[in-house]
C-alpha cells in the first residue's frame, strides 16, 4: 500500500491535482472558523454548547452542509445554497422548455445553465443569510443577544437594544453571501483543477472534522461498565452497538456502491470476407445505487430550508401570537424529532433516487445505441421492447438502492434516541454522515485509480 501511495506522488499531473485539492480544503477549513465581526464570540459559543432551540437545529443540519452556522462564520451558509439552486434547475429541466432546450445544446447549453445556477445561488445566499442574521443573531434584549455591544442599535435613551443596526445587518448579510459564493467557486476549482467532486469533498471535510470531537464527547460522558440500554447512560452496550453500526454501514455502502444488475447481452453475427465477427455474449451493468450519495444530500439540504425559515419566523413573531405555530412547524421539520420528519425524509430520498436516475439513465437512448451496434438482449426485440425492459429493471433496482439509503438515513434518529448519544455522533458513526464520507472517499479512490491506470500503474484497489 505504501508503495502505491509513493507511486501516486511520482506522477506530476496527479500530484499537482491532489495538492490543489488539499490547498482548497485547507482554505475552506480556515474560513470555517473566521467569524463575522459583529458577533460576541463568548456568547455565541455558549449558545452553541446549549444545543437547544434554533441553535440545536442549526447544529444538526450544519453537519450535512459543510457549514458552521452555530459560530456565525464567513462560510456559515456552507454549500447549502448552491445545492438548493442545483436542485431547482434540475427540477426545471424536467418540464421547463427553455431549460430543456439548453440541455440539448450540449456543453454550451450546460455552461449557460451553470451560470443561471450561480446567479440563483447568490439570491438564495442573500435570503438565507438575512433570515439567519435577523432570527439567530438578533436577541430580544441586550442581556441575551449574540451581538457585540459595539454593533448594537441604541434606543431613544441611548441604551443598547440587543439588535444589529441596519447598516451592520446589511454588511453581515453581504459577508456571509460572499463567503458562500467563494465556497461555491472553491468547489468548482476542485472539479476543474483538482481531483474528485468539489462539493462532495467539502461536505466530507466538514463531516470528518466533527468526528474527533464527537468521539471525545462520547468517551467523556460514557461509563466503561454494563449499564443497560434503557438506563439513559452510555455504557459498554451502547459502544458495542455503535461499533457494529459503523462496520455495518461501511460494509453496506461499499456493497451497494459496487452492486450491479448485469443484463445479458448478445451481439449479432456478421460476415466480412471469410471471417465471422460478433456473436459474443456480454453483460450490460446497471448500478443498484445509480444516484450515489446525491439523493440523500439533496433531501437533507431541502429539509433544512423549512426548519430554519419556520424557526426564524418564530424568533421574530409575537410570543403570544403566531410564534407557537411557527415553532410547531419548525419542530416537524427538525432532524430527530419523530415520525413526521422521518416520513418526509424517506419520501424525499425515494423521490430524488428516482429523479436522479431519470436524469442520468435514459433507457430509450441506450436501447437505440444497442441497436446501432448490432447488439440485443435475448428475448427482447431491439428498440421499444428493449427500452421498456431496461426501464422496468431500473425501477426495481432503484427501489432497493433508495430503501438502503432510507435505512441509513433514519439510523441516527433511532440511535440518538435509543442509546442517549449526541446526534452528531450518531449521524457520523452510524448514519448519513458516515454514508456520505464513505461514498465520497470511495469515489475519490476510483478517480485516483483511473489516473494510475492511464499511466500504466496498478490501481489502489488492485491486489
C-alpha positions in Angstrom: 0.0 0.0 0.0 2.8 2.4 0.9 4.4 1.7 -2.5 1.2 2.5 -4.3 0.9 5.8 -2.4 4.5 6.6 -3.3 3.7 5.9 -7.0 0.8 8.4 -6.8 3.2 11.3 -6.0 5.6 10.3 -8.7 3.1 11.2 -11.4 3.3 15.0 -11.9 -0.3 15.6 -13.1 -1.9 13.5 -10.3 0.4 15.0 -7.7 -0.5 18.6 -8.7 -4.2 17.7 -8.7 -4.0 16.3 -5.2 -2.0 19.3 -3.9 -4.5 21.7 -5.4 -7.4 19.8 -3.8 -5.7 19.8 -0.4 -4.9 23.5 -0.6 -8.6 24.3 -1.4 -9.8 22.1 1.5 -7.3 23.9 3.8 -8.7 27.3 2.7 -12.2 26.0 3.5 -11.1 24.9 7.0 -9.5 28.3 7.7 -12.6 30.2 6.7 -14.8 27.7 8.6 -13.6 29.3 11.9 -13.4 33.0 10.9 -16.5 34.7 12.5 -18.2 37.8 11.1 -17.1 40.9 13.1 -20.4 41.7 14.7 -20.8 38.6 16.9 -19.9 38.2 20.6 -17.7 35.1 20.4 -18.2 34.1 24.0 -22.0 34.4 23.9 -22.3 32.5 20.6 -20.1 29.7 21.9 -22.3 29.4 24.9 -25.4 29.4 22.7 -23.9 26.6 20.5 -23.0 24.5 23.5 -26.5 24.6 24.9 -27.8 22.8 21.7 -31.4 23.9 22.3 -34.0 25.7 20.1 -32.9 27.1 16.8 -29.2 26.6 17.8 -29.8 22.9 18.3 -31.4 22.7 14.8 -28.6 24.6 13.2 -26.0 22.3 14.9 -27.7 19.2 13.4 -28.3 20.5 9.9 -24.8 22.0 9.6 -23.2 18.5 9.6 -24.5 17.9 6.0 -24.0 21.4 4.5 -20.2 22.0 5.1 -21.3 25.0 7.2 -20.7 26.4 10.6 -23.8 28.4 11.3 -23.5 28.0 15.1 -20.4 30.2 15.1 -21.6 32.8 12.5 -18.6 32.4 10.3 -17.9 33.8 6.8 -18.5 30.3 5.4 -21.5 29.8 7.7 -24.0 29.0 4.9 -21.7 26.4 3.5 -22.7 25.0 0.1 -26.4 24.6 1.0 -27.5 27.5 -1.3 -25.6 26.1 -4.2 -27.1 22.6 -3.7 -30.6 24.1 -3.4 -30.0 26.1 -6.7 -28.8 23.0 -8.5 -31.9 21.0 -7.4 -34.2 23.8 -8.6 -32.6 23.9 -12.1 -32.6 20.1 -12.3 -36.3 20.1 -11.5 -36.9 22.9 -14.1 -35.0 20.8 -16.6 -37.7 18.2 -16.5 -40.6 20.4 -17.7 -39.4 24.0 -18.5 -39.0 24.4 -22.3 -36.1 26.8 -22.2 -34.0 24.8 -19.8 -34.8 21.6 -21.8 -33.5 23.4 -25.0 -30.3 24.5 -23.2 -29.7 20.9 -22.0 -30.0 19.7 -25.7 -27.3 22.2 -26.8 -24.6 20.2 -25.2 -21.6 21.8 -23.5 -22.6 25.4 -24.4 -26.1 24.9 -23.0 -24.8 23.3 -19.8 -22.4 26.3 -19.3 -25.4 28.6 -19.6 -27.3 26.5 -17.0 -24.3 26.7 -14.7 -24.3 30.5 -15.0 -28.0 30.6 -14.1 -27.3 28.3 -11.1 -24.6 30.6 -9.8 -27.0 33.6 -10.1 -29.7 31.8 -8.2 -27.1 30.7 -5.6 -26.3 34.4 -4.9 -30.0 35.2 -4.5 -30.5 32.2 -2.1 -27.5 33.3 -0.1 -28.9 36.8 0.3 -32.3 35.4 1.5 -30.9 32.7 3.8 -28.2 35.0 5.3 -30.8 37.7 6.0 -33.1 35.3 7.8 -30.1 33.9 9.8 -28.8 37.3 10.9 -32.3 38.6 11.8 -33.6 35.4 13.5 -30.5 33.9 15.1 -28.1 36.7 15.9 -30.5 39.5 17.0 -31.6 38.9 20.6 -34.8 40.2 22.2 -32.8 42.5 24.5 -29.2 43.4 25.3 -28.9 40.7 28.1 -29.3 37.7 25.8 -28.1 38.9 22.5 -25.2 37.4 20.5 -24.2 40.8 19.0 -21.2 42.6 20.4 -22.2 45.7 22.2 -20.2 47.9 19.8 -22.5 47.0 16.9 -25.9 47.1 18.7 -28.6 49.6 17.8 -29.5 52.2 20.5 -32.9 53.1 21.8 -34.1 56.7 22.5 -32.3 56.8 25.8 -29.0 55.7 24.2 -29.2 52.1 25.7 -28.2 49.1 23.5 -31.3 47.1 22.3 -29.5 43.8 21.6 -30.2 44.0 17.8 -27.9 45.0 15.0 -28.1 48.3 13.3 -29.4 48.1 9.7 -26.1 49.1 8.3 -24.3 46.3 10.1 -27.1 43.9 9.2 -26.6 44.6 5.5 -22.8 44.2 5.9 -23.2 40.9 7.8 -25.6 39.6 5.1 -23.1 40.6 2.3 -20.2 39.0 4.2 -22.0 35.6 4.5 -23.2 35.8 0.9 -19.6 36.5 -0.4 -18.3 33.6 1.8 -20.9 31.1 0.4 -20.2 32.3 -3.1 -16.5 31.9 -2.6 -17.1 28.4 -1.3 -19.1 27.6 -4.5 -16.1 28.8 -6.5 -13.7 26.8 -4.4 -15.7 23.6 -5.2 -15.6 24.4 -8.9 -11.8 24.8 -8.8 -11.5 21.4 -7.3 -13.7 20.0 -10.1 -11.6 21.6 -12.8 -8.0 21.6 -11.4 -8.2 19.1 -8.5 -9.4 15.6 -8.2 -12.8 14.4 -7.1 -16.2 16.2 -6.8 -15.5 19.5 -5.2 -18.9 20.0 -3.5 -18.9 16.4 -2.1 -15.3 16.8 -0.8 -16.2 20.0 1.0 -19.1 18.1 2.7 -16.9 15.2 3.6 -14.3 17.5 5.1 -16.9 19.1 7.3 -18.2 15.7 8.4 -14.7 14.3 9.1 -13.9 17.4 11.2 -16.8 16.6 13.5 -15.5 13.0 14.1 -12.8 13.7 16.7 -14.9 16.0 18.8 -17.9 13.6 18.7 -15.7 10.7 19.7 -14.1 12.7 22.5 -17.5 13.7 23.8 -18.7 10.0 23.7 -15.8 8.8 25.9 -16.1 11.8 28.2 -19.7 11.0 29.0 -19.5 7.2 28.9 -19.1 4.7 31.7 -17.0 1.6 30.9 -19.4 -0.8 32.5 -22.6 -2.6 31.8 -25.4 0.0 32.4 -28.3 -1.4 30.3 -29.7 0.2 27.1 -32.7 1.8 29.0 -30.6 3.4 31.7 -30.0 6.7 29.8 -26.3 6.3 30.3 -23.8 5.4 27.5 -22.2 2.2 28.6 -20.4 -0.7 27.1 -23.5 -2.0 25.3 -24.0 1.4 23.6 -20.4 1.4 22.4 -20.7 -2.1 21.0 -23.8 -1.2 19.1 -22.2 2.0 17.7 -19.1 0.0 16.6 -21.4 -2.6 15.0 -23.3 0.1 13.1 -20.1 1.7 12.0 -18.9 -1.6 10.4 -22.3 -2.4 9.0 -22.8 1.0 7.3 -19.3 0.9 5.8 -19.9 -2.6 4.5 -23.3 -1.7 3.2 -22.2 1.4 1.5 -19.4 -0.4 -0.4 -21.7 -3.3 -1.2 -24.4 -1.1 -2.6 -21.9 1.2 -4.4 -20.4 -1.8 -6.2 -23.7 -3.6 -6.6 -24.8 -4.2 -10.2 -27.6 -5.9 -12.1 -25.9 -7.5 -15.1 -28.2 -7.7 -18.1 -27.1 -10.5 -20.5 -26.4 -9.0 -24.0 -25.8 -10.8 -27.3 -24.0 -9.2 -30.3 -25.2 -10.2 -33.8 -23.0 -12.2 -36.1 -21.8 -10.7 -39.3 -19.5 -12.0 -42.0 -16.6 -10.0 -43.5 -14.8 -11.9 -46.2 -14.2 -15.3 -44.9 -14.3 -14.3 -41.2 -17.3 -14.3 -38.9 -17.4 -11.5 -36.3 -19.7 -10.9 -33.3 -21.9 -13.5 -31.7 -20.3 -13.0 -28.3 -22.2 -12.8 -25.0 -21.5 -9.8 -22.8 -23.2 -8.0 -19.9 -24.8 -4.6 -19.5 -24.0 -3.5 -15.9 -26.7 -1.4 -14.2 -25.8 0.2 -10.9 -28.1 -0.5 -8.0 -27.5 2.9 -6.5 -27.5 5.0 -9.6 -27.8 8.3 -7.8 -24.9 7.6 -5.4 -24.8 9.9 -2.4 -26.6 12.9 -4.1 -30.2 11.9 -3.2 -29.5 11.9 0.5 -27.6 15.2 0.2 -30.5 16.8 -1.7 -33.1 15.5 0.7 -31.1 16.8 3.7 -30.5 20.2 2.1 -34.1 20.8 1.2 -35.4 19.7 4.6 -33.1 22.3 6.2 -34.9 25.2 4.5 -38.4 25.0 6.0 -37.0 24.2 9.5 -34.7 27.2 9.6 -37.3 29.5 8.0 -40.1 28.5 10.4 -37.6 28.9 13.3 -36.7 32.3 12.0 -40.4 33.3 11.9 -40.8 32.1 15.4 -38.0 34.2 16.6 -39.4 37.5 15.1 -43.0 36.8 15.9 -45.1 37.8 18.9 -44.6 35.1 21.7 -48.4 35.3 22.4 -49.3 35.2 18.7 -48.0 33.1 15.8 -44.7 32.1 17.5 -46.2 28.8 18.8 -47.4 27.8 15.3 -44.0 28.6 13.8 -42.3 26.6 16.5 -44.6 23.6 15.9 -43.9 23.7 12.1 -40.2 24.1 12.8 -40.3 21.1 15.1 -41.9 19.0 12.4 -39.0 19.6 10.0 -36.3 19.3 12.7 -34.0 16.3 12.5 -34.6 13.6 15.0 -37.9 14.9 16.2 -40.1 11.9 15.4 -42.2 10.1 12.8 -43.2 13.1 10.6 -39.6 14.2 9.9 -38.5 10.7 9.1 -41.5 10.2 6.8 -40.7 13.4 4.9 -37.0 12.4 4.8 -37.6 8.9 3.4 -40.2 10.2 0.9 -37.7 12.8 -0.4 -34.9 10.2 -0.6 -37.1 7.9 -2.7 -38.1 10.9 -4.9 -34.5 12.0 -5.5 -33.3 8.5 -6.2 -35.8 8.0 -9.0 -35.4 11.6 -10.1 -31.6 11.4 -10.3 -31.9 8.0 -12.1 -34.3 9.5 -14.6 -31.8 12.3 -15.4 -28.6 10.1 -15.6 -30.2 7.0 -17.2 -32.0 7.1 -20.5 -33.3 3.6 -21.4 -34.6 4.8 -24.9 -31.2 6.2 -25.8 -29.4 3.0 -24.5 -31.7 0.8 -26.5 -31.0 2.8 -29.6 -27.3 2.5 -29.0 -27.5 -1.2 -28.7 -29.5 -1.4 -31.9 -26.9 0.7 -33.8 -24.0 -1.5 -32.6 -25.8 -4.7 -33.6 -26.4 -5.9 -30.0 -29.6 -7.1 -28.4 -30.9 -8.5 -25.1 -32.0 -12.2 -25.6 -35.8 -12.5 -25.5 -36.5 -8.8 -26.3 -36.8 -7.2 -29.7 -34.5 -4.2 -30.3 -36.0 -0.7 -29.9 -39.1 -0.1 -27.8 -39.3 -3.5 -26.2 -35.7 -3.3 -25.0 -36.2 0.2 -23.7 -39.3 -0.9 -21.7 -37.4 -3.8 -20.3 -34.4 -1.7 -19.2 -36.8 0.9 -17.6 -38.6 -1.8 -15.7 -35.3 -3.3 -14.4 -34.0 0.1 -13.4 -37.2 1.0 -11.5 -36.8 -2.2 -9.4 -33.2 -1.9 -8.6 -33.5 1.8 -7.8 -36.2 0.8 -5.2 -33.5 -1.3 -3.5 -31.0 1.5 -3.5 -33.5 4.0 -2.2 -34.6 1.6 0.6 -30.9 1.2 1.7 -30.3 5.0 1.7 -33.6 5.5 3.7 -32.5 2.9 6.2 -29.2 4.6 6.8 -30.8 8.0 7.0 -33.1 7.1 9.9 -30.5 5.2 11.9 -29.1 8.4 13.6 -32.6 9.3 14.9 -33.0 5.8 16.3 -29.5 5.7 17.8 -29.7 9.2 19.3 -33.0 8.5 20.9 -32.5 4.9 21.9 -28.9 5.0 23.1 -29.0 8.5 24.5 -26.0 9.7 22.5 -25.4 13.0 20.8 -27.0 13.4 17.3 -23.7 14.5 15.7 -22.0 11.3 17.0 -24.9 9.1 15.8 -25.1 10.8 12.4 -21.4 10.1 11.7 -20.6 6.7 13.3 -23.9 5.0 12.2 -25.8 7.0 9.7 -25.9 9.7 7.0 -22.6 11.3 7.8 -20.7 8.0 7.5 -22.6 7.2 4.3 -21.5 10.5 2.7 -17.9 10.1 3.9 -17.5 6.6 2.7 -19.2 7.2 -0.6 -17.1 10.3 -1.4 -13.9 8.6 -0.3 -14.7 5.6 -2.5 -15.4 7.8 -5.5 -12.1 9.7 -4.8 -10.2 6.4 -4.8 -11.8 5.3 -8.0 -10.8 8.6 -9.7 -7.2 8.2 -8.5 -7.3 4.6 -9.8 -8.3 5.8 -13.3 -5.3 8.2 -13.3 -3.0 5.4 -12.3 -4.3 3.0 -14.9 -3.8 5.7 -17.6 -0.2 5.9 -16.6 0.2 2.1 -16.8 0.3 1.6 -13.0 -1.7 -0.6 -10.7 -4.7 0.9 -9.0 -5.1 1.3 -5.3 -7.7 -1.4 -5.2 -5.7 -3.9 -7.3 -4.0 -6.8 -5.5 
